[in-house]
Amino acid sequence: MGCENCGKQGKATTQVHGFIPYMRMDTSRQGFNKGNPHHAGYDLFARLSEPVHLEPGAVAVIPLNVATEIPIEAVGLLFQCYSTHRKWKVKLTNGVGVIDSMFHKDEDEWSAEFKNDSNESTIIRDGDKLCQAVFLPLYMKELYEVAGLGSATP
C-alpha cells in the first residue's frame, strides 16, 4: 500500500512520512486498534489458541498478533492496560516492553510476559485486551564521557 498523497511505497513511505508498517499474524484477529482518538496508544489483544490458566505466582508469555518494522529513529513501548491488573491480577514482568528496529521480521511477533501476582488463579482468553502500544521518536545524540558535570552550564 502506498501513500495516498505522494504514491511512495515501502521503506520510502516510512522514511518520508514516518509511517510504521505492521502485519497481523492472524488476519482474522485484531491488530493495533485505536478505538478512540483520545487514547494515548493502540490497544493490543491476546492471540491464543486456548485459554491460559495462571496460578498464583505463575508467568506466561502472551502473543499479541502483531509484528512491526519500526524505523531506527523510533521505538515502540508496550504498557499494560489500566484494566489488566484489575481484571486478571497480572502485571507485565518487565514493567514496560521496548520494541526497537532490531525486531523487524515477519516472525517477530510482539508478546507480553505477565505474572499472576494475586493469591487466586486467573484465566487469559483469546482476544482479551491486555496492552497498549505507544510509538515515540528517539533523541539520537552521541554520548561522550567527561570528568565532571555542570561546569559548562552558564
C-alpha contacts under 8 A as a table, 3 or more apart, distances in Angstrom:
res1	aa1	res2	aa2	distance
1	M	9	Q	6.48
1	M	10	G	7.66
2	G	6	C	8.00
2	G	7	G	5.18
2	G	8	K	5.32
2	G	9	Q	4.44
2	G	10	G	7.13
2	G	13	T	7.12
3	C	6	C	5.57
3	C	7	G	4.69
3	C	8	K	5.49
3	C	9	Q	6.69
3	C	13	T	6.62
4	E	7	G	5.86
8	K	12	A	6.09
8	K	13	T	5.31
9	Q	12	A	5.89
9	Q	13	T	5.35
10	G	13	T	5.52
10	G	14	T	6.74
11	K	14	T	4.93
11	K	15	Q	6.11
12	A	15	Q	5.15
12	A	16	V	5.99
13	T	16	V	5.26
13	T	17	H	5.70
13	T	18	G	7.20
13	T	19	F	6.56
14	T	17	H	5.62
14	T	18	G	4.85
14	T	19	F	4.54
14	T	20	I	6.01
14	T	21	P	7.44
14	T	71	P	7.35
15	Q	18	G	5.68
15	Q	19	F	7.51
15	Q	71	P	7.70
20	I	68	T	7.00
20	I	69	E	6.17
20	I	70	I	5.67
20	I	71	P	7.21
21	P	68	T	5.87
21	P	69	E	5.53
21	P	70	I	7.31
22	Y	66	V	6.67
22	Y	67	A	5.54
22	Y	68	T	4.19
22	Y	69	E	6.23
23	M	31	G	7.77
23	M	66	V	5.62
23	M	67	A	5.44
23	M	68	T	6.50
23	M	106	D	7.63
24	R	27	T	5.51
24	R	29	R	7.75
24	R	30	Q	7.66
24	R	31	G	5.74
24	R	65	N	5.38
24	R	66	V	4.60
24	R	67	A	6.57
25	M	65	N	5.04
25	M	66	V	5.88
25	M	67	A	7.36
25	M	109	E	7.28
26	D	29	R	5.71
26	D	65	N	6.48
27	T	30	Q	7.28
29	R	47	R	7.66
29	R	65	N	7.54
29	R	127	G	7.66
30	Q	33	N	7.19
30	Q	44	L	7.70
30	Q	45	F	6.91
30	Q	65	N	7.40
30	Q	127	G	7.73
31	G	44	L	6.40
31	G	45	F	7.29
31	G	64	L	7.76
31	G	65	N	6.05
31	G	66	V	5.86
32	F	42	Y	5.43
32	F	43	D	5.78
32	F	44	L	5.63
32	F	66	V	7.33
33	N	42	Y	5.09
33	N	43	D	5.03
33	N	44	L	6.75
34	K	37	P	6.72
34	K	39	H	6.89
34	K	41	G	6.77
34	K	42	Y	4.74
34	K	43	D	6.13
35	G	39	H	7.65
35	G	42	Y	7.94
35	G	43	D	7.84
36	N	39	H	5.57
37	P	40	A	8.00
39	H	42	Y	7.45
40	A	134	V	6.98
41	G	132	Q	5.69
41	G	133	A	5.23
41	G	134	V	4.70
41	G	135	F	7.69
42	Y	132	Q	5.22
42	Y	133	A	5.07
42	Y	134	V	6.64
43	D	129	K	6.72
43	D	130	L	7.64
43	D	131	C	5.91
43	D	132	Q	4.47
43	D	133	A	6.49
44	L	64	L	6.09
44	L	65	N	7.91
44	L	129	K	5.82
44	L	130	L	6.28
44	L	131	C	5.15
44	L	132	Q	5.73
44	L	133	A	7.20
45	F	64	L	5.44
45	F	65	N	7.25
45	F	126	D	7.59
45	F	127	G	5.13
45	F	128	D	5.31
45	F	129	K	4.36
45	F	130	L	5.74
45	F	131	C	6.88
46	A	62	I	6.16
46	A	63	P	5.90
46	A	64	L	4.96
46	A	65	N	7.14
46	A	124	I	7.88
46	A	125	R	6.95
46	A	126	D	5.19
46	A	127	G	4.95
46	A	128	D	5.36
46	A	129	K	6.56
46	A	130	L	6.80
47	R	62	I	7.19
47	R	63	P	5.45
47	R	64	L	5.47
47	R	65	N	5.62
47	R	126	D	5.27
47	R	127	G	6.21
48	L	51	P	6.52
48	L	52	V	7.87
48	L	62	I	7.53
48	L	63	P	7.18
48	L	125	R	6.74
48	L	126	D	4.65
48	L	127	G	7.64
49	S	126	D	6.91
50	E	125	R	7.00
50	E	126	D	6.93
51	P	123	I	6.40
51	P	124	I	5.65
51	P	125	R	4.50
51	P	126	D	6.46
52	V	60	A	7.78
52	V	123	I	5.53
52	V	124	I	5.16
52	V	125	R	6.47
53	H	121	S	7.00
53	H	122	T	5.87
53	H	123	I	4.57
53	H	124	I	6.65
54	L	57	G	7.87
54	L	58	A	5.57
54	L	59	V	6.99
54	L	60	A	7.38
54	L	115	K	7.97
54	L	116	N	6.30
54	L	121	S	5.52
54	L	122	T	5.27
54	L	123	I	6.14
54	L	124	I	7.93
55	E	58	A	5.36
55	E	116	N	6.76
55	E	120	E	6.65
55	E	121	S	4.27
55	E	122	T	6.55
56	P	116	N	5.36
56	P	117	D	6.14
56	P	118	S	5.59
56	P	119	N	5.16
56	P	120	E	5.65
56	P	121	S	5.63
57	G	115	K	6.21
57	G	116	N	5.12
57	G	117	D	5.53
57	G	118	S	7.21
57	G	119	N	7.94
58	A	115	K	5.66
58	A	116	N	5.63
59	V	113	E	6.83
59	V	114	F	5.55
59	V	115	K	4.32
59	V	116	N	6.52
60	A	113	E	5.58
60	A	114	F	5.51
60	A	115	K	6.64
61	V	111	S	6.46
61	V	112	A	5.56
61	V	113	E	4.19
61	V	114	F	6.35
62	I	111	S	5.38
62	I	112	A	5.26
62	I	113	E	6.15
62	I	114	F	7.50
63	P	109	E	6.86
63	P	110	W	6.20
63	P	111	S	4.18
63	P	112	A	6.54
64	L	109	E	6.99
64	L	110	W	5.54
64	L	111	S	5.17
64	L	112	A	7.31
65	N	109	E	6.36
65	N	110	W	6.85
65	N	111	S	7.97
66	V	109	E	5.35
66	V	110	W	5.72
67	A	103	F	7.99
67	A	104	H	7.16
67	A	105	K	7.33
67	A	106	D	6.35
67	A	107	E	7.22
67	A	108	D	5.56
67	A	109	E	4.52
67	A	110	W	5.81
68	T	103	F	7.30
68	T	104	H	5.75
68	T	105	K	7.60
68	T	106	D	7.98
68	T	108	D	7.73
68	T	109	E	7.89
69	E	101	S	6.53
69	E	103	F	7.16
69	E	104	H	4.52
69	E	105	K	7.30
70	I	74	A	6.38
70	I	75	V	6.70
70	I	76	G	7.42
70	I	100	D	6.33
70	I	101	S	4.92
70	I	103	F	7.84
70	I	104	H	6.80
71	P	74	A	5.60
71	P	75	V	7.80
71	P	100	D	7.90
71	P	101	S	5.61
72	I	75	V	7.73
72	I	100	D	7.24
72	I	101	S	5.21
73	E	137	P	5.92
73	E	138	L	5.32
73	E	139	Y	7.74
73	E	140	M	7.34
74	A	100	D	7.11
74	A	101	S	7.62
74	A	135	F	6.99
74	A	136	L	5.63
74	A	137	P	4.25
74	A	138	L	5.07
75	V	98	V	7.00
75	V	99	I	5.98
75	V	100	D	4.96
75	V	101	S	7.26
75	V	135	F	5.72
75	V	136	L	5.52
75	V	137	P	6.40
75	V	138	L	6.71
76	G	98	V	6.02
76	G	99	I	4.89
76	G	100	D	6.27
76	G	133	A	6.48
76	G	134	V	5.75
76	G	135	F	4.48
76	G	136	L	6.56
77	L	96	V	6.59
77	L	97	G	5.57
77	L	98	V	4.95
77	L	99	I	6.21
77	L	133	A	5.56
77	L	134	V	5.19
77	L	135	F	6.18
77	L	136	L	7.81
78	L	96	V	5.56
78	L	97	G	4.58
78	L	98	V	6.39
78	L	99	I	7.62
78	L	131	C	6.59
78	L	132	Q	5.86
78	L	133	A	4.66
78	L	134	V	6.61
79	F	92	L	7.84
79	F	95	G	7.29
79	F	96	V	5.28
79	F	97	G	6.66
79	F	131	C	5.55
79	F	132	Q	5.28
79	F	133	A	6.32
79	F	134	V	7.96
80	Q	84	T	6.39
80	Q	91	K	7.25
80	Q	92	L	6.51
80	Q	96	V	7.74
80	Q	130	L	5.93
80	Q	131	C	4.22
80	Q	132	Q	6.05
81	C	84	T	5.26
81	C	85	H	7.95
81	C	129	K	7.64
81	C	130	L	5.67
81	C	131	C	4.84
81	C	132	Q	5.82
82	Y	85	H	7.02
82	Y	86	R	7.64
83	S	86	R	5.09
83	S	87	K	5.97
84	T	87	K	5.37
84	T	88	W	5.89
84	T	89	K	7.01
84	T	90	V	6.75
84	T	91	K	7.57
84	T	129	K	7.72
84	T	130	L	5.62
84	T	131	C	7.71
85	H	88	W	5.39
85	H	89	K	4.27
85	H	90	V	5.03
85	H	91	K	6.12
86	R	89	K	5.74
88	W	116	N	7.78
88	W	122	T	5.90
88	W	123	I	7.09
88	W	124	I	7.24
89	K	116	N	5.84
89	K	117	D	6.19
89	K	118	S	5.78
89	K	122	T	7.36
90	V	114	F	5.81
90	V	115	K	5.20
90	V	116	N	4.32
90	V	117	D	5.80
90	V	118	S	7.49
91	K	95	G	7.59
91	K	114	F	5.26
91	K	115	K	5.46
91	K	116	N	6.73
91	K	117	D	7.07
92	L	95	G	5.23
92	L	96	V	7.11
92	L	112	A	6.78
92	L	113	E	5.70
92	L	114	F	4.55
92	L	115	K	6.49
93	T	113	E	5.83
93	T	114	F	5.54
93	T	115	K	6.11
94	N	97	G	6.47
94	N	113	E	7.69
97	G	112	A	7.52
99	I	102	M	7.86
99	I	103	F	6.75
100	D	103	F	6.10
101	S	104	H	5.97
103	F	108	D	5.74
104	H	108	D	6.41
105	K	108	D	5.27
106	D	109	E	7.35
116	N	121	S	7.65
116	N	122	T	7.44
118	S	121	S	7.62
124	I	128	D	6.76
125	R	128	D	5.70
146	V	149	L	7.12
148	G	151	S	7.12
149	L	152	A	7.52
150	G	153	T	5.24
